[in-house]
Amino acid sequence: MTEAAACKGKTIVVVGGGNSAGQGAMYLSQFATKVVILIRQKDLTATMSSYLIDQIAGTPNIEIMGQKDVLETRGNGKLEQLVIKCLETNNDEVLDASAMFVFIGAKPYTDWLSDSVIKDDKGFLITGRDLLTDDTFKKVWKLDREPMMLETCVPGIFAAGDVRSGAMNRVASAVGEGAMAIKFVHEYLAQN
């Protein structure tokens, strides 16, 4: 709500083609003069629910720009323009914008971890008591204690924030978990 009020009377950009992006664009359209949805696909049909596509189509101040990618942001102390690449023609264009909201989904970058760290089917790290229901965990965990709250299946390796399976996906939660992880690291080191 705070961000939306700051968009009053301005042109803003929503990057992403999923339902979160569509819902965000619909909400922001109540404040902004114009909302531009930038997507890499040709249209929204493959990534967004049809009811939302219909709502967007019926909202005159929302424009969909398909087959586009953000290359650069420009401005003097604040966002003023985006440099956009047209994926179809490979040409660049400049778009005036006062704000940009990115809704491109959540993909954890956990591929660099060895396969010995247990992840869920989407690649998020499983931690704490959630590990107890995993069959693989019972084979790899060799300690007499249960894993600490943010501990992975590898003793002494902790995860905090959006990379964790079941995380709240909020900055405040990630900061709090980071502080907790530091406490748990100290506890782990004191035990070993």
Kinemage of the C-alpha trace (Angstrom):
@kinemage 1
@onewidth
@group {chain A} dominant
@subgroup {mainchain}
@vectorlist {calphas} color= white
{ca met a 1} P 0.000 0.000 0.000
{ca thr a 2} L 2.874 2.367 0.774
{ca glu a 3} L 4.459 1.796 -2.621
{ca ala a 4} L 1.148 2.086 -4.443
{ca ala a 5} L 0.440 5.535 -2.993
{ca ala a 6} L 3.838 6.711 -4.254
{ca cys a 7} L 2.808 5.663 -7.800
{ca lys a 8} L -0.169 8.018 -7.968
{ca gly a 9} L -0.325 9.718 -11.350
{ca lys a 10} L 2.818 8.012 -12.701
{ca thr a 11} L 3.753 5.415 -15.300
{ca ile a 12} L 5.021 2.240 -13.653
{ca val a 13} L 6.279 -1.120 -14.885
{ca val a 14} L 5.483 -4.594 -13.581
{ca val a 15} L 7.991 -7.216 -14.727
{ca gly a 16} L 6.595 -10.748 -14.836
{ca gly a 17} L 3.712 -12.708 -16.274
{ca gly a 18} L 2.441 -14.875 -13.429
{ca asn a 19} L -0.598 -14.382 -11.216
{ca ser a 20} L 1.364 -12.343 -8.662
{ca ala a 21} L 2.382 -9.895 -11.384
{ca gly a 22} L -1.189 -9.691 -12.664
{ca gln a 23} L -2.633 -9.111 -9.215
{ca gly a 24} L 0.023 -6.489 -8.532
{ca ala a 25} L -0.711 -4.725 -11.833
{ca met a 26} L -4.439 -4.718 -11.123
{ca tyr a 27} L -3.913 -3.209 -7.677
{ca leu a 28} L -1.382 -0.636 -8.878
{ca ser a 29} L -3.664 0.399 -11.766
{ca gln a 30} L -5.908 2.039 -9.165
{ca phe a 31} L -3.116 4.526 -8.416
{ca ala a 32} L -0.856 4.819 -11.456
{ca thr a 33} L -1.774 6.662 -14.635
{ca lys a 34} L -0.366 3.751 -16.633
{ca val a 35} L 0.844 0.259 -15.724
{ca val a 36} L 3.037 -1.549 -18.238
{ca ile a 37} L 3.416 -5.315 -17.812
{ca leu a 38} L 6.685 -6.504 -19.364
{ca ile a 39} L 6.953 -10.198 -20.219
{ca arg a 40} L 9.356 -12.352 -22.206
{ca gln a 41} L 6.572 -14.457 -23.701
{ca lys a 42} L 4.363 -13.301 -26.546
{ca asp a 43} L 1.319 -13.076 -24.266
{ca leu a 44} L 0.086 -14.058 -20.804
{ca thr a 45} L -1.887 -17.195 -21.687
{ca ala a 46} L 0.792 -19.709 -20.671
{ca thr a 47} L 1.608 -18.149 -17.292
{ca met a 48} L -1.462 -16.391 -15.905
{ca ser a 49} L -4.991 -17.466 -14.962
{ca ser a 50} L -7.616 -16.594 -17.560
{ca tyr a 51} L -9.806 -14.672 -15.083
{ca leu a 52} L -6.863 -12.349 -14.398
{ca ile a 53} L -6.033 -11.951 -18.091
{ca asp a 54} L -9.665 -10.919 -18.638
{ca gln a 55} L -9.493 -8.383 -15.784
{ca ile a 56} L -6.292 -6.895 -17.202
{ca ala a 57} L -7.801 -6.721 -20.695
{ca gly a 58} L -10.724 -4.768 -19.224
{ca thr a 59} L -8.477 -2.264 -17.434
{ca pro a 60} L -7.743 0.624 -19.811
{ca asn a 61} L -4.598 1.901 -18.080
{ca ile a 62} L -2.766 -1.462 -18.209
{ca glu a 63} L -0.632 -2.231 -21.256
{ca ile a 64} L 1.062 -5.577 -21.918
{ca met a 65} L 4.410 -5.488 -23.713
{ca gly a 66} L 5.308 -9.009 -24.816
{ca gln a 67} L 8.660 -10.387 -25.915
{ca lys a 68} L 10.551 -7.741 -23.921
{ca asp a 69} L 13.413 -7.902 -21.444
{ca val a 70} L 14.792 -5.203 -19.128
{ca leu a 71} L 18.405 -4.363 -19.958
{ca glu a 72} L 19.075 -1.268 -17.893
{ca thr a 73} L 17.542 1.199 -15.464
{ca arg a 74} L 18.279 4.924 -15.751
{ca gly a 75} L 17.663 7.929 -13.578
{ca asn a 76} L 19.181 10.631 -11.436
{ca gly a 77} L 18.604 9.601 -7.821
{ca lys a 78} L 15.377 7.805 -8.769
{ca leu a 79} L 14.084 5.596 -11.561
{ca glu a 80} L 13.225 7.590 -14.685
{ca gln a 81} L 13.662 5.207 -17.607
{ca leu a 82} L 14.121 1.553 -18.525
{ca val a 83} L 16.080 0.312 -21.501
{ca ile a 84} L 14.063 -2.560 -22.958
{ca lys a 85} L 15.217 -5.158 -25.485
{ca cys a 86} L 12.654 -6.458 -27.937
{ca leu a 87} L 13.335 -10.193 -28.084
{ca glu a 88} L 11.659 -10.499 -31.480
{ca thr a 89} L 13.666 -7.809 -33.301
{ca asn a 90} L 16.698 -7.584 -30.982
{ca asn a 91} L 16.258 -3.780 -30.960
{ca asp a 92} L 16.475 -1.668 -27.813
{ca glu a 93} L 13.952 0.964 -26.803
{ca val a 94} L 13.647 3.416 -23.919
{ca leu a 95} L 10.552 3.436 -21.734
{ca asp a 96} L 9.786 6.260 -19.303
{ca ala a 97} L 8.868 4.843 -15.895
{ca ser a 98} L 8.777 6.115 -12.323
{ca ala a 99} L 8.719 2.713 -10.620
{ca met a 100} L 9.410 -0.934 -11.399
{ca phe a 101} L 7.982 -3.911 -9.534
{ca val a 102} L 9.579 -7.295 -10.231
{ca phe a 103} L 7.374 -10.396 -9.946
{ca ile a 104} L 9.477 -13.024 -11.687
{ca gly a 105} L 8.924 -15.904 -9.324
{ca ala a 106} L 11.131 -17.606 -6.859
{ca lys a 107} L 13.810 -20.006 -7.946
{ca pro a 108} L 16.331 -20.844 -5.280
{ca tyr a 109} L 19.957 -20.787 -6.323
{ca thr a 110} L 21.005 -23.964 -4.550
{ca asp a 111} L 22.528 -25.913 -7.441
{ca trp a 112} L 26.018 -25.090 -6.153
{ca leu a 113} L 25.344 -27.169 -3.027
{ca ser a 114} L 26.233 -30.819 -3.140
{ca asp a 115} L 23.514 -33.413 -3.477
{ca ser a 116} L 24.109 -34.326 0.162
{ca val a 117} L 22.114 -31.249 1.229
{ca ile a 118} L 18.442 -32.247 1.119
{ca lys a 119} L 16.168 -30.011 -0.975
{ca asp a 120} L 12.483 -30.122 -1.761
{ca asp a 121} L 11.224 -30.818 -5.276
{ca lys a 122} L 11.643 -27.129 -6.215
{ca gly a 123} L 15.229 -26.879 -4.937
{ca phe a 124} L 14.542 -25.124 -1.621
{ca leu a 125} L 16.571 -26.323 1.380
{ca ile a 126} L 14.767 -28.402 3.961
{ca thr a 127} L 15.734 -27.481 7.507
{ca gly a 128} L 15.046 -28.275 11.141
{ca arg a 129} L 12.186 -30.564 12.133
{ca asp a 130} L 10.929 -30.717 8.537
{ca leu a 131} L 13.888 -33.012 7.840
{ca leu a 132} L 12.540 -35.660 10.224
{ca thr a 133} L 9.904 -36.781 7.712
{ca asp a 134} L 12.421 -37.179 4.873
{ca asp a 135} L 13.632 -40.773 4.275
{ca thr a 136} L 17.010 -39.569 2.976
{ca phe a 137} L 17.612 -37.612 6.176
{ca lys a 138} L 17.480 -40.764 8.297
{ca lys a 139} L 20.300 -42.227 6.197
{ca val a 140} L 22.632 -39.205 6.315
{ca trp a 141} L 22.140 -37.733 9.813
{ca lys a 142} L 24.627 -39.336 12.187
{ca leu a 143} L 24.202 -37.221 15.326
{ca asp a 144} L 22.283 -38.187 18.469
{ca arg a 145} L 20.366 -34.914 18.439
{ca glu a 146} L 17.701 -33.543 16.090
{ca pro a 147} L 18.773 -30.777 13.719
{ca met a 148} L 18.470 -27.250 15.084
{ca met a 149} L 15.656 -25.075 13.749
{ca leu a 150} L 17.433 -23.675 10.639
{ca glu a 151} L 20.008 -26.449 10.269
{ca thr a 152} L 20.189 -28.448 7.063
{ca cys a 153} L 20.867 -32.187 6.986
{ca val a 154} L 24.583 -31.362 7.110
{ca pro a 155} L 25.456 -30.545 10.731
{ca gly a 156} L 26.651 -26.964 11.103
{ca ile a 157} L 25.209 -25.728 7.802
{ca phe a 158} L 22.241 -23.424 8.351
{ca ala a 159} L 19.854 -21.773 5.910
{ca ala a 160} L 17.910 -18.541 6.359
{ca gly a 161} L 15.440 -16.600 4.256
{ca asp a 162} L 13.798 -17.398 0.951
{ca val a 163} L 16.163 -20.292 0.164
{ca arg a 164} L 14.469 -22.357 2.883
{ca ser a 165} L 11.563 -24.626 2.087
{ca gly a 166} L 8.453 -23.163 3.722
{ca ala a 167} L 10.011 -19.733 4.308
{ca met a 168} L 7.765 -16.690 4.794
{ca asn a 169} L 9.342 -14.914 1.772
{ca arg a 170} L 9.452 -11.553 3.507
{ca val a 171} L 12.510 -9.398 4.145
{ca ala a 172} L 11.747 -9.055 7.847
{ca ser a 173} L 11.502 -12.838 8.213
{ca ala a 174} L 14.779 -13.381 6.352
{ca val a 175} L 16.561 -10.851 8.566
{ca gly a 176} L 15.176 -12.506 11.697
{ca glu a 177} L 16.169 -15.962 10.461
{ca gly a 178} L 19.648 -14.668 9.642
{ca ala a 179} L 20.046 -13.459 13.223
{ca met a 180} L 18.761 -16.801 14.506
{ca ala a 181} L 21.161 -18.705 12.235
{ca ile a 182} L 24.109 -16.809 13.722
{ca lys a 183} L 22.959 -17.810 17.205
{ca phe a 184} L 22.646 -21.438 16.100
{ca val a 185} L 26.121 -21.380 14.513
{ca his a 186} L 27.549 -20.237 17.853
{ca glu a 187} L 25.666 -23.024 19.653
{ca tyr a 188} L 26.913 -25.572 17.130
{ca leu a 189} L 30.519 -24.415 17.484
{ca ala a 190} L 30.259 -24.496 21.278
{ca gln a 191} L 29.119 -28.155 21.112
{ca asn a 192} L 31.931 -29.250 18.804
